[in-house]
Amino acid sequence: MSKRVQVTLHEEDYELLQRIARGRGTTAAGWARQVIRDALEADTKKVEAKLRAVERAYSHRHPSGDIEDILRQIEEGRNLV
Protein backbone atom coordinates (compact mmCIF):
# COMPACT_ATOMS: atom_id res chain seq x y z
CA MET A 1 0.00 0.00 0.00
CA SER A 2 1.31 3.44 -0.85
CA LYS A 3 1.28 6.32 1.60
CA ARG A 4 1.67 10.03 0.93
CA VAL A 5 4.09 12.27 2.80
CA GLN A 6 3.72 16.01 2.56
CA VAL A 7 6.71 18.21 3.40
CA THR A 8 6.61 21.98 3.59
CA LEU A 9 9.74 23.66 2.21
CA HIS A 10 10.87 27.24 1.96
CA GLU A 11 10.59 28.48 -1.60
CA GLU A 12 14.39 28.65 -2.01
CA ASP A 13 14.76 25.04 -0.86
CA TYR A 14 12.02 23.88 -3.22
CA GLU A 15 13.65 25.66 -6.15
CA LEU A 16 16.97 24.02 -5.29
CA LEU A 17 15.25 20.63 -5.08
CA GLN A 18 13.72 21.18 -8.52
CA ARG A 19 17.08 22.19 -10.02
CA ILE A 20 18.78 19.12 -8.60
CA ALA A 21 15.99 16.86 -9.83
CA ARG A 22 16.05 18.36 -13.33
CA GLY A 23 19.82 17.92 -13.41
CA ARG A 24 19.31 14.24 -12.67
CA GLY A 25 16.57 13.87 -15.25
CA THR A 26 13.74 13.27 -12.81
CA THR A 27 10.97 15.10 -11.00
CA ALA A 28 11.27 16.67 -7.56
CA ALA A 29 9.05 13.92 -6.15
CA GLY A 30 11.05 11.18 -7.88
CA TRP A 31 14.31 12.59 -6.59
CA ALA A 32 12.90 12.89 -3.04
CA ARG A 33 11.67 9.28 -3.14
CA GLN A 34 15.12 8.09 -4.22
CA VAL A 35 16.88 10.07 -1.50
CA ILE A 36 14.51 8.62 1.10
CA ARG A 37 15.06 5.07 -0.24
CA ASP A 38 18.83 5.56 -0.12
CA ALA A 39 18.68 6.88 3.46
CA LEU A 40 16.50 3.98 4.59
CA GLU A 41 18.84 1.48 2.95
CA ALA A 42 21.91 3.09 4.53
CA ASP A 43 20.24 3.05 7.95
CA THR A 44 19.29 -0.61 7.53
CA LYS A 45 22.88 -1.46 6.58
CA LYS A 46 24.17 0.29 9.72
CA VAL A 47 21.79 -1.69 11.93
CA GLU A 48 22.72 -4.95 10.20
CA ALA A 49 26.44 -4.19 10.61
CA LYS A 50 25.94 -3.56 14.33
CA LEU A 51 24.02 -6.81 14.72
CA ARG A 52 26.78 -8.72 12.91
CA ALA A 53 29.37 -7.15 15.23
CA VAL A 54 27.38 -8.23 18.28
CA GLU A 55 27.00 -11.74 16.87
CA ARG A 56 30.76 -11.95 16.20
CA ALA A 57 31.56 -10.71 19.69
CA TYR A 58 29.12 -13.17 21.24
CA SER A 59 30.62 -16.06 19.28
CA HIS A 60 33.94 -15.73 21.13
CA ARG A 61 33.93 -17.98 24.13
CA HIS A 62 36.85 -16.52 26.05
CA PRO A 63 36.90 -16.92 29.79
CA SER A 64 35.76 -13.97 31.79
CA GLY A 65 35.76 -13.08 35.43
CA ASP A 66 33.77 -11.35 38.07
CA ILE A 67 32.75 -7.88 36.90
CA GLU A 68 34.01 -6.23 40.09
CA ASP A 69 37.44 -7.85 39.63
CA ILE A 70 37.55 -6.77 35.99
CA LEU A 71 36.62 -3.17 36.85
CA ARG A 72 39.21 -3.09 39.65
CA GLN A 73 41.89 -4.34 37.25
CA ILE A 74 40.92 -1.67 34.72
CA GLU A 75 41.16 1.03 37.38
CA GLU A 76 44.51 -0.29 38.55
CA GLY A 77 45.75 -0.24 34.98
CA ARG A 78 44.76 3.41 34.73
CA ASN A 79 46.39 4.15 38.09
CA LEU A 80 43.05 5.24 39.50
CA VAL A 81 43.27 3.18 42.67
Summary of the structure (lengths in Angstrom):
residues: 81
radius of gyration: 24.6
end to end distance: 60.8
largest distance: 64.7
contacts: 133
relative contact order: 0.05
helix: 69%
strand: 0%
